[in-house]
Amino acid sequence: MNDFYTILNYVNKMIYEPNDLTVNSVQEEKQNSRYGAGTFRLSSRTVRFRVAIYNSDQSRAVCCILGKRRK
């Protein structure tokens, strides 16, 4: 469940699109693919995206997003 594109697509449909936010410049971090890691642009912000599994059977996933304003 730590597939970057699958989780990002879900978050995009549930959170970003309903709030008129546009995701672009999507790049999976191949060296960190095990963690579902990547970056993308969200409006004027660059976002680093990670997927964190929070239970042992991996039936649920949490998306962690961090963004900073581009100077």
Residue pairs with C-beta under 8 A, 6 or more apart in sequence:
1 7
1 36
1 51
1 53
1 58
1 59
1 60
1 61
2 34
2 35
2 36
2 51
2 53
2 61
3 36
3 51
4 28
4 29
4 33
4 36
4 37
4 38
4 49
4 51
5 26
5 28
7 36
7 49
7 51
7 61
7 63
8 23
8 26
8 38
8 40
8 49
8 63
11 63
11 65
12 23
15 21
16 22
16 23
16 42
21 42
21 43
22 42
22 43
23 40
23 41
23 42
24 40
24 41
25 39
25 40
25 41
26 38
26 39
26 40
27 38
27 39
27 40
28 37
28 38
29 37
29 38
29 39
32 50
35 50
35 51
35 52
36 49
36 50
36 51
36 61
37 48
37 49
37 50
37 51
38 48
38 49
39 46
39 47
39 48
39 49
40 46
40 47
40 49
41 47
42 67
44 69
44 70
45 67
45 68
45 69
45 70
46 67
46 68
46 70
47 65
47 66
47 67
48 65
48 66
48 67
49 63
49 64
49 65
50 63
50 64
50 65
51 61
51 62
51 63
51 64
52 61
52 62
52 63
52 64
53 60
53 61
53 62
54 60
54 61
54 62
